[in-house]
């Protein structure tokens, strides 16, 4: 579940990245030859090529984290990024000098076509949480160009709040961007690249034209309220059976808020969209597509139809989500909404039961329609 949650925050993180500092941080104590290599790397600007070795999270390589770091740098303007597939094992690399030397040796033994290679690790335990960032950039010869070591004692680390894989990825990109001369101007000029295309594919997002049509439909629905009618299907809970009691409760809550004329569906609907993929956004849009197809094949007598997907943990509110899909009677999407522990409405409700999921669903519905 945690993998789903942090991946679902990618687009929020891209907004955070837009506020990154543009000035080079001071680099006191760096040897002249390394300073020279840093200057050469920066002089190449957005055209420099970079191989990102698999980023290690809690001691294990994670391809998805590696991809996120790449997307963040690509969004800042870096054009030529490749993702390494062979993991570097930092054996006996306790100090940064040892780590830098080991990364250089690895790159010499596993050459790439890129000008430079980046290795990073986000360290911590289940008990401590993530509490260390170590990163090294070397050139083709394995010579060290740049290193970074941050812990909770550092100001940049303190600004993270509660560190997670996404915020650590942003932190790494923030520290590295000036070394490539990346700034607001390069970000504004950046064109969608292969890594963004990969993440779009992974996200399961529909084409932009389909997403862009939703705000106009939401305005039309809002104009039709409170007289518009909406059929409420029992939400799916935990990817399993639909909850009839939740459908009844959602209808009651909608009527209490006077949003629209809600009625329960005549019979439950069991959608089969999988929750197996760690990408929560992909799960949401898979559900949305399946419900859209169903409504097109079975047009409701009402103006709109609603389906939802719930997951919750009574002991841990951060391990859950509420997905909401509303279609009009033609089977066109009107609302597609995802809530998890990264979102303020989810946090305010404290999702730990079906009843709390019902409350959050109606709260989110109201946020679109009031």
Phi and psi in degrees as a GROMACS rama.xvg file:
@    title "Ramachandran Plot"
@    xaxis  label "Phi"
@    yaxis  label "Psi"
@TYPE xy
-61.978  -36.8476  UNK-2
-60.1317  -40.7659  UNK-3
-62.7014  -44.2072  UNK-4
-65.3168  -47.3411  UNK-5
-70.4928  -32.31  UNK-6
-68.1246  -35.9395  UNK-7
-64.7503  -15.4629  UNK-8
-87.7005  4.44076  UNK-9
-55.8452  -46.9474  UNK-10
-69.0759  -32.2173  UNK-11
-64.4234  -40.6594  UNK-12
-63.9797  -34.0311  UNK-13
-64.2823  -32.854  UNK-14
-68.7096  -39.894  UNK-15
-60.4109  -39.1227  UNK-16
-62.9548  -24.51  UNK-17
-65.8017  -17.4592  UNK-18
-99.5014  12.621  UNK-19
-61.843  151.278  UNK-20
-68.0562  148.427  UNK-21
-105.392  -14.2333  UNK-22
-89.042  146.74  UNK-23
-64.9276  132.013  UNK-24
-69.3621  154.396  UNK-25
-66.087  147.195  UNK-26
-130.394  62.9518  UNK-27
-68.5068  149.047  UNK-28
80.293  5.93231  UNK-29
-85.0919  132.355  UNK-30
-60.8655  147.133  UNK-31
-55.4649  -39.6995  UNK-32
-67.6618  -34.2284  UNK-33
-71.6703  -38.9589  UNK-34
-57.3238  -41.5781  UNK-35
-63.353  -43.7011  UNK-36
-63.779  -36.7018  UNK-37
-63.8206  -40.5149  UNK-38
-64.3835  -40.3397  UNK-39
-63.4441  -42.925  UNK-40
-62.8022  -44.2666  UNK-41
-66.8436  -33.5566  UNK-42
-64.362  -24.7689  UNK-43
-76.4047  -18.7094  UNK-44
58.695  -143.697  UNK-45
-69.0143  -13.7647  UNK-46
-83.7812  -9.12286  UNK-47
-62.7169  147.594  UNK-48
-103.984  137.427  UNK-49
-133.678  129.333  UNK-50
-100.81  127.157  UNK-51
-102.164  110.635  UNK-52
-68.3017  153.069  UNK-53
-49.667  122.582  UNK-54
-73.334  135.611  UNK-55
-96.817  128.864  UNK-56
-117.813  112.933  UNK-57
60.5408  31.585  UNK-58
93.7585  -3.78295  UNK-59
-123.777  142.05  UNK-60
-70.8903  136.063  UNK-61
-128.354  110.926  UNK-62
-60.8417  -39.2974  UNK-63
-65.2216  -37.0585  UNK-64
-66.1537  -40.5472  UNK-65
-58.4571  -43.1769  UNK-66
-64.0051  -40.709  UNK-67
-63.3381  -44.2808  UNK-68
-58.4277  -42.889  UNK-69
-62.7886  -42.6984  UNK-70
-63.3755  -42.4706  UNK-71
-60.685  -42.1126  UNK-72
-69.9368  -37.7139  UNK-73
-63.5346  -39.9167  UNK-74
-65.0199  -25.2031  UNK-75
-85.1075  -3.99637  UNK-76
120.456  -9.18993  UNK-77
-67.9274  125.19  UNK-78
-93.6737  -30.9703  UNK-79
-118.93  88.9192  UNK-80
-120.894  133.956  UNK-81
-125.783  149.484  UNK-82
-100.192  119.98  UNK-83
-69.455  146.19  UNK-84
-109.418  -17.5977  UNK-85
-94.8452  121.797  UNK-86
-78.9673  138.199  UNK-87
-89.1141  130.127  UNK-88
-102.476  111.655  UNK-89
-79.9363  61.5233  UNK-90
-70.6234  131.609  UNK-91
54.6686  37.2162  UNK-92
-115.381  66.8739  UNK-93
-77.0028  -39.7492  UNK-94
-92.6588  162.631  UNK-95
-66.0099  -34.1567  UNK-96
-63.2896  -43.9162  UNK-97
-63.2697  -42.4482  UNK-98
-64.033  -44.732  UNK-99
-60.3052  -44.161  UNK-100
-64.6576  -39.1894  UNK-101
-68.2811  -40.1566  UNK-102
-63.8302  -43.2201  UNK-103
-59.2156  -43.0721  UNK-104
-64.231  -38.4916  UNK-105
-63.1986  -45.0309  UNK-106
-65.6314  -36.8871  UNK-107
-64.1989  -35.5945  UNK-108
-83.9496  -15.5026  UNK-109
-133.365  67.7778  UNK-110
-64.1954  148.673  UNK-111
-123.004  173.585  UNK-112
-81.2328  -9.65835  UNK-113
-77.7484  154.276  UNK-114
-66.801  -36.2037  UNK-115
-137.847  158.619  UNK-116
-128.785  137.957  UNK-117
-112.795  129.925  UNK-118
-120.689  135.956  UNK-119
-142.825  152.225  UNK-120
-141.252  137.36  UNK-121
-109.001  109.983  UNK-122
-104.534  155.968  UNK-123
156.906  179.455  UNK-124
-128.93  172.632  UNK-125
-61.0763  -32.5963  UNK-126
-77.7212  -42.367  UNK-127
-89.8928  -21.2302  UNK-128
75.9169  -178.872  UNK-129
-72.2813  124.65  UNK-130
-139.502  17.2869  UNK-131
-160.392  136.868  UNK-132
-120.913  127.289  UNK-133
-127.598  134.389  UNK-134
-146.148  147.455  UNK-135
-141.584  135.918  UNK-136
-116.659  130.606  UNK-137
-125.882  158.31  UNK-138
-88.9552  -174.072  UNK-139
-60.0123  -29.9483  UNK-140
-82.0985  -5.08747  UNK-141
89.8928  1.93287  UNK-142
-72.7605  139.834  UNK-143
-72.3974  131.846  UNK-144
-108.64  -41.4964  UNK-145
-153.538  142.606  UNK-146
-135.751  155.206  UNK-147
-147.034  136.451  UNK-148
-139.334  112.653  UNK-149
-125.446  141.292  UNK-150
-135.017  176.055  UNK-151
-58.7359  -12.4838  UNK-152
-77.6063  -15.0763  UNK-153
-91.3675  142.837  UNK-154
-59.2778  -42.1494  UNK-155
-60.5188  -36.7059  UNK-156
-71.4921  -38.8411  UNK-157
-60.7294  -30.3434  UNK-158
-71.7612  -10.7685  UNK-159
-68.4155  -25.5333  UNK-160
75.7955  -117.262  UNK-161
-94.5795  105.144  UNK-162
-62.8638  137.317  UNK-163
-142.402  173.33  UNK-164
-56.898  -34.2432  UNK-165
-70.6771  -49.1775  UNK-166
-66.6062  -32.0357  UNK-167
-66.8766  -36.3444  UNK-168
-64.3224  -41.7865  UNK-169
-63.9913  -42.6763  UNK-170
-59.3303  -45.7287  UNK-171
-60.2579  -46.2523  UNK-172
-64.1929  -36.6611  UNK-173
-63.6911  -41.1601  UNK-174
-73.1508  -33.146  UNK-175
-85.3019  -32.4071  UNK-176
-51.0102  -47.3425  UNK-177
-61.2227  -24.8508  UNK-178
-69.4523  -21.7692  UNK-179
-101.181  3.72447  UNK-180
74.0665  24.1287  UNK-181
-83.7892  136.342  UNK-182
-153.992  -168.795  UNK-183
-62.0901  -35.5352  UNK-184
-66.8823  -43.1687  UNK-185
-68.6605  -34.0619  UNK-186
-65.9755  -40.6994  UNK-187
-65.0005  -33.806  UNK-188
-86.2178  -6.95334  UNK-189
-64.164  139.78  UNK-190
-106.204  149.065  UNK-191
-54.978  131.555  UNK-192
-114.256  -172.256  UNK-193
-68.3231  -30.1729  UNK-194
-73.7363  -37.4778  UNK-195
-63.6694  -39.6604  UNK-196
-62.9288  -38.6661  UNK-197
-63.1021  -43.7858  UNK-198
-68.2359  -34.6871  UNK-199
-61.1695  -43.7771  UNK-200
-64.0818  -43.1617  UNK-201
-65.1247  -35.6187  UNK-202
-68.9809  -23.9843  UNK-203
76.6335  9.85923  UNK-204
-62.34  140.578  UNK-205
-73.0676  170.423  UNK-206
-57.3292  150.459  UNK-207
-53.2717  -37.1945  UNK-208
-60.1805  -37.022  UNK-209
-70.7839  -39.0603  UNK-210
-70.3944  -37.9253  UNK-211
-67.2697  -18.2948  UNK-212
-78.4819  -15.587  UNK-213
-66.1231  -43.9027  UNK-214
-57.4311  -38.4683  UNK-215
-66.3576  -38.2743  UNK-216
-68.769  -35.3892  UNK-217
-64.5424  -39.3061  UNK-218
-64.259  -39.5917  UNK-219
-64.8098  -41.1375  UNK-220
-65.3194  -41.2345  UNK-221
-60.8845  -39.5042  UNK-222
-66.1898  -28.9435  UNK-223
-80.7376  -9.90399  UNK-224
-83.0384  153.671  UNK-225
-91.3686  7.1793  UNK-226
-79.8199  -15.9575  UNK-227
-63.5525  146.278  UNK-228
-102.913  147.892  UNK-229
-142.541  127.24  UNK-230
-86.7319  128.783  UNK-231
-109.028  114.861  UNK-232
-84.7433  148.295  UNK-233
-58.8857  128.245  UNK-234
-63.3025  147.554  UNK-235
-83.1063  134.612  UNK-236
-116.986  122.093  UNK-237
62.3849  27.2614  UNK-238
72.1971  11.4468  UNK-239
-114.522  -132.179  UNK-240
-72.8628  149.124  UNK-241
-71.4967  151.049  UNK-242
-100.898  106.085  UNK-243
-64.7226  -38.2732  UNK-244
-64.8519  -35.4097  UNK-245
-66.6554  -39.0881  UNK-246
-59.4737  -44.5442  UNK-247
-62.3313  -42.0255  UNK-248
-67.6343  -40.8216  UNK-249
-62.8516  -43.0593  UNK-250
-59.8058  -43.2184  UNK-251
-61.9628  -44.5395  UNK-252
-66.5728  -38.6636  UNK-253
-65.0549  -42.6123  UNK-254
-63.6789  -37.2308  UNK-255
-65.6513  -30.9353  UNK-256
-88.3217  -8.2961  UNK-257
59.1858  33.4889  UNK-258
-69.8875  -48.2378  UNK-259
-161.092  -175.962  UNK-260
-93.9767  89.1143  UNK-261
-87.4572  140.325  UNK-262
-136.483  146.513  UNK-263
-73.8585  148.434  UNK-264
-65.7226  150.047  UNK-265
-63.9058  -32.0117  UNK-266
-147.389  151.893  UNK-267
-68.3516  156.989  UNK-268
-126.307  123.409  UNK-269
-105.806  102.484  UNK-270
-83.9522  155.761  UNK-271
-115.288  11.3807  UNK-272
-54.1552  129.457  UNK-273
-77.475  148.019  UNK-274
-107.632  11.8629  UNK-275
-72.0987  -32.0863  UNK-276
-69.2593  136.736  UNK-277
-68.9723  -6.26742  UNK-278
-91.3176  107.445  UNK-279
-64.832  -35.8248  UNK-280
-62.1015  -39.065  UNK-281
-64.1776  -40.0409  UNK-282
-62.7879  -40.5175  UNK-283
-59.9537  -49.7621  UNK-284
-73.7862  -26.2159  UNK-285
-64.6018  -42.2635  UNK-286
-63.1581  -43.3538  UNK-287
-62.2048  -41.238  UNK-288
-65.3415  -43.1961  UNK-289
-64.825  -41.0472  UNK-290
-68.3139  -39.6769  UNK-291
-58.5187  -45.081  UNK-292
-62.2403  -38.7677  UNK-293
-65.5756  -45.908  UNK-294
-64.2959  -37.3063  UNK-295
-64.7578  -34.9617  UNK-296
-82.2828  -22.4044  UNK-297
-134.883  73.124  UNK-298
-58.7498  134.062  UNK-299
-77.3267  161.272  UNK-300
-77.3422  -17.3784  UNK-301
-87.8341  171.875  UNK-302
-71.3226  -33.0044  UNK-303
-140.171  161.968  UNK-304
-135.651  142.424  UNK-305
-125.128  136.485  UNK-306
-136.524  146.376  UNK-307
-139.075  158.94  UNK-308
-130.379  127.195  UNK-309
-118.903  148.236  UNK-310
-146.129  137.735  UNK-311
-154.675  157.168  UNK-312
-125.353  115.223  UNK-313
-58.0293  -25.7206  UNK-314
-93.2197  -24.2204  UNK-315
-133.592  101.361  UNK-316
-64.9261  -22.5759  UNK-317
-73.4829  -11.829  UNK-318
-103.086  75.0601  UNK-319
-170.671  176.053  UNK-320
-161.562  162.231  UNK-321
-133.311  119.493  UNK-322
-109.553  135.473  UNK-323
-129.068  130.385  UNK-324
-131.928  128.457  UNK-325
-122.42  129.611  UNK-326
-118.624  151.869  UNK-327
-82.5206  178.504  UNK-328
-70.5414  -13.0031  UNK-329
-84.3667  -4.76568  UNK-330
84.947  20.5974  UNK-331
-94.447  140.412  UNK-332
-63.7618  137.352  UNK-333
-114.992  -45.8919  UNK-334
-134.344  129.974  UNK-335
-133.213  113.192  UNK-336
-134.441  140.149  UNK-337
-124.239  132.14  UNK-338
-129.032  132.073  UNK-339
-146.598  -169.234  UNK-340
-66.4176  -8.54985  UNK-341
-83.1549  -8.3507  UNK-342
-105.741  138.614  UNK-343
-58.9166  -41.2001  UNK-344
-63.9393  -40.5415  UNK-345
-60.999  -45.608  UNK-346
-63.4225  -38.3721  UNK-347
-69.1415  -31.8092  UNK-348
-81.6088  -33.4377  UNK-349
70.2098  68.146  UNK-350
-70.2069  113.492  UNK-351
-146.562  14.5795  UNK-352
-161.033  167.252  UNK-353
-62.2249  -39.1854  UNK-354
-61.3443  -41.9615  UNK-355
-67.1924  -35.7353  UNK-356
-61.663  -42.3608  UNK-357
-59.106  -44.7582  UNK-358
-62.3075  -43.5273  UNK-359
-65.0907  -40.8992  UNK-360
-56.2769  -48.9187  UNK-361
-69.0564  -34.9896  UNK-362
-61.7878  -44.5867  UNK-363
-67.2579  -39.3361  UNK-364
-57.955  -43.6394  UNK-365
-64.7689  -33.14  UNK-366
-64.8502  -27.1056  UNK-367
-85.4731  -29.1408  UNK-368
-111.071  -8.03867  UNK-369
